Amino acid sequence: MAKLKMTGFARLLVAMIFIVPLAYLGATFINGGDGLTDLKELLGIETPATTPVEETKAEIPTKRNEVPPPMEKAGQDEEAMDELRDKLNEMYDENSALKEEIVKLRKQLKEATEE
């Protein structure tokens, strides 16, 4: 009978068949999971008998009769929005001015280094 030899790649594949699952089990064990059950579910060998039920908490309303805010408060919200919009516009203008200054300074620096 002829003797068969395995190539290096075939040896690697056979070794990986054992190494990869053991590494997965070790990693899930270290992370606190149940790796064997996860592996069985992943391969479809064993399906869980019961599906885990998510616990939901019933939301209890804190106020039963919520009164809409009076019109004065609604006007204050618009005023606050206008103030924030003005502040945003000021910051945008300042940002644009700083960008222009950076471009100007880079140009001056380039001219100074060329001389």
DASUL-V480205 format. One line per field, one symbol per residue. psi: psi as a letter, one per 20 degrees, with the letter a starting at -180 (. if undefined). A space follows every 50 residues. Layout:
psi=???
This chain:
psi=qqppqqrhhhgggghhhhgghhggggghghijrnhggggghgijgpqphq ppppppppppphpgnppqqrhghhhhghggggghgggghghgggggghgh hggghhghgghhhh.
